[in-house]
Amino acid sequence: MSVVVDAERELLDEIRRIAGEVAAPVADEVDRDSRFPIEALDALRSAGALSAAVPDALGGPGASLEAIARCCYELARGCSSTAMVFAMHQIQVMTIARHLDGSPWYEGYLRDLHREQRLIASATSEVGTGGDMARSIAAVTPSEAGELEFEKQAPTVSYGAHADDLLTTLRRAPDAESGDQVLVLTRSDQMTLEPAGAWDTLGMRGTCSPGFVVRGKFGPEQVLQVPFSDVMNQSIVPLSHILWSHVWLGIATEAFERARAFVRASARQKPGEPVPAARRLSEVMAELALLRGEVSQALADFIAFDTDPGRERLMTMASVLRFNNLKLAASEQTPRVCGGALEAIGILGYKNDTPYSVGRHLRDALSARLMVANERLLATDATLLAIAKEA
Amino acid sequence: MSAETNTAIREVLREHARLPVDVDTLSDDADLFTAGMTSHASVNLMLALEDAFDIEFPDRMLTRSVFESIGAITGAIDEIAVQNGQAA
């Protein structure tokens, strides 16, 4: 037990060092040039952090969800894009680990991922489905010699050009219904990604998430056999909302800390005189406390729900509402905190070249409401509220 | 389970599940989601079942698996009836 705790403490120390010494110094450049934060990813690889969530039974460190979430938060203090890439990758790793169901191919894959520090991207959205992850058009299709193949038009694949492997949602077979989906993992030598469009955005510019036409050829053992609806409800959706919201909390905290530094500097300049920005900062602190409270509680709730035999509780509507609430609340609250920090700081926060600049944080934070559109979650909640009794 | 319960469930399905196939062609263990029931229709089905049987599904039962077949729905309704002290 204490060995695990020590290992997690070491991981967190290393992540904090990478966030502060590697990711933060180039965060403005990554943002300005919309380039992949390659030096931070190299450092995460060297630290073995890409396989942090690989279970110890498969030779990995088996870090807890709390530790991974904390890593997302710490990285986001330094660079939002680095943190979001790390979070998305960990979601794929945890999803595979939780649902591989004894598959020798997937167990071997996670061992390789640990040894080689492979980076997984995902292609779950698709042109023509209107953003509904629960439907696919592209299908697992028989190819020659018992092999399988697919071609998928993906509107956004975050860090697609920089990932080693890809987790893709597909219809189970060419004649399957749109909701009858499976997950397929393809390795870099089994697929091609043809770029379709650029990634020139308001924020989260370093995640480099343009569209791609993805073509893969793979063996039947690479189809994860568990029904995708289980994988989605038990892992992908709640884990995404939990790790994303830890990234957002890190962004908001960094914006707040810059405002706090501004207030301290102002107070030092004229000791004894009231600092007008301090009053606004007090309000922002309360907003940040609300965000932190919801993010922490949702993590605790997930861990409690997850102990249920067969993960039944994560399959309930109450659970869907619980983690939708986290996403809705955190994605609204994060830009509010960043905007409040900007108001407290004033012009030095609005400028992009001061120690108190928070424009990047605000722009990055605005992505939160859109990555899985809040409108879609509100529509889902509206339906479920008609029947769910708790929450 | 009684034949009346089965008939009543099929009647509610016909009205609310918006299936592209005839309910009578489905066996008791046929997967309703595979047969084309959407998530949205499944919520309406749950509401209609609560109304038809004068019951309330507790949150722990509001999962996809409880409503995925006529057999599974019957099991859930029987379980609630037992809890309410009625003969199923």
Chai-1 contact restraints between the chains, C-beta under 6 A:
chainA,res_idxA,chainB,res_idxB,connection_type,confidence,min_distance_angstrom,max_distance_angstrom,comment,restraint_id
A,M315,B,T63,contact,1.0,0.0,6.0,A-B,restraint_1
A,T316,B,D59,contact,1.0,0.0,6.0,A-B,restraint_2
A,T316,B,L62,contact,1.0,0.0,6.0,A-B,restraint_3
A,T316,B,T63,contact,1.0,0.0,6.0,A-B,restraint_4
A,M317,B,L62,contact,1.0,0.0,6.0,A-B,restraint_5
A,A318,B,D59,contact,1.0,0.0,6.0,A-B,restraint_6
A,T383,B,H40,contact,1.0,0.0,6.0,A-B,restraint_7
A,T383,B,V43,contact,1.0,0.0,6.0,A-B,restraint_8
A,I387,B,V43,contact,1.0,0.0,6.0,A-B,restraint_9
A,I387,B,M46,contact,1.0,0.0,6.0,A-B,restraint_10
A,I387,B,L47,contact,1.0,0.0,6.0,A-B,restraint_11
A,A388,B,D59,contact,1.0,0.0,6.0,A-B,restraint_12
A,A388,B,L62,contact,1.0,0.0,6.0,A-B,restraint_13
A,K389,B,D59,contact,1.0,0.0,6.0,A-B,restraint_14
A,E390,B,D59,contact,1.0,0.0,6.0,A-B,restraint_15
